[in-house]
Amino acid sequence: MNVRYKRDFRGDVAALGRVLVSGSEGKRQIPLADLATLRPATGPAMIRNEDGLLTGYVYVTSPGATRAATWRRRGSLLHANVQLPVGYALSWSGQFEAMQRVKERLSVVVPLTLLLVFLLLYLNTRSVAKTMIVLLAVPFSAVERSSSSGCSATT
């Protein structure tokens, strides 16, 4: 087992060996040196964990590569060429993870919103035909607005 103490405590190994640890049912205290062999060793600057598992990060940045297809292709290349030992896992994080969460959320919110709008329009008009005309007019008006919002100059 590896234990990392703050710098103040780990400066003197002999003093660290004298640290008392609670024994059976907290009735007695035993010096740490009696329980383990203490020796200084170098290790990572910071130990990170995620869901209770040790974690290491590899940062990948590439300008313009934000499409999900690009990340899926990279993932399939990685899985095809890298054999992970037992107990290791690979997952994408960062912008890709946020993009996936937004996509999942929007796949629920957008249909629900459209259904609610349809229901409100139908309750107002009491006609499926009129409701559909209004609903179909919305995308066409958005296209018209975006195409006419450009700059124009007259001479």
N, C-alpha and C positions, 0 to 999 in steps of 0.2 A: 504494500500500500504506500502511496506517495502522499505526503502531507506538506503543504506549503504554508509556512508562517510568514507574517510580515517581517520586513527587513530588520526591525528592532529586535525581534525574538530569535531570528536565525543567525545572527552574527557570531554567537558563541555556542558551539555544539555541546560543550560540557554543561552550560547553563540550561540548554534546551533539554538535555537528558534528565535534569532535575525537576522538570515540569511534572506536577502531580496529575495523575489521571484517576478518575473514580473507578474503583474495582467492583467486585460482585455486589450488586444491589445498592451501590453507593455507600457501603458500610466502611470501606477502607480506601486509602489512596495509595497508588503505586507510582514510583518515578517512571517516566517514559523510557529511560535507558534500560529498565528491567524488562520492559515489554518488547522492545524492538532495537535493532541495530541502527544507530543514527549515523548517516554519512551525507555530506553535502554532495549534491549533483546538480548539473546544469539542466535546465528544462525550458519549455516555452515561456515567452514573456508573459503570456496570458493564457489561461485555460478557459475555453469557451464550451458551453454545452447548450443543447437544444433538446427539449423533451427528456432531459436526464441523460442524454448520450453525448459523449465528447464530440466536438464539432470542429472541423477545419474548413476554411473558406478559400476558394480560388476565385479571384476577381477576373471577369472577362468583360472587356469593353470593346465595342467596335462601332464606329460611327455609322449611322444609317441602318444598322441591323436591328430594327425594332419589330419587324414582322414576325408573327407567331410561326410561320412556315420556316423561317431561318433558324429559330430556336429549336423547332422540332427536328430539323435536319441535323443540327449540331448534336442534339440529344441522341439521335439514332446513330450517328457516327461514333459518339463516345461509347454508347452501349455495345456497339459492334467491335470496337478496337480495345476497350479496357475491361479487363476481368477484375472485378472487385472481390477482395477476400471476404470471407464470412464475417458478418457483423458490420460491414460497411454499407453505406447507402449513398446515393447520389440524387440531389434534387436541385432544381433551378430556383433562384430567388431574385429579389430585387425588382426591377421594372417588369420583367417577364411574369413574375408571380403576381404582381399587382394588376397587370393587364389580364391575366387569367381570372382573377377574382372579379374584376369589373365585367368581364365578358359573361361570367356565370350569373352575376347579379342582374345584368341587363337582359339576359335571356328570360328572366322571370318578370322583371319590372315592366318591360316594354309591352309584351302581350297583355299583361294585367291592365296596364294603362289604356291600351287600345280597346279592350273589352269594356272597361269602365266608361270611356268616352262614348262607345257605341251604345251602351245601355242608357246613358244620360240623354243622348240625342234621340234615341228611340222613345224614351219616356216623354220627351218634349214634343216630338212630331207624331207619334203613334203610327208611323209608317216606315217600313223597312226600306222602301225605295228612296224616300226623302233622306233617310239616315245615310244610306249608301252614297247618294249624290254628294252630301256634305262631306262625308269621310273621304271620298275620292277627289274632292276639290282641294283638300288640304295639301297633298303632295304637289299638285299642279301649281297651286299658288306659291308654294315654296320655290319651285323651279323658276317661275316667272320672276319672283322677287330677286333671286340670286343672279339671274341673267341681266336684270335691268339695273342692278346696283353698281355696275362698273362706271368708270368715268367716261364722259363724252365731252367733246369740244365742238363748238360750232364756229364757223368763220363767216 
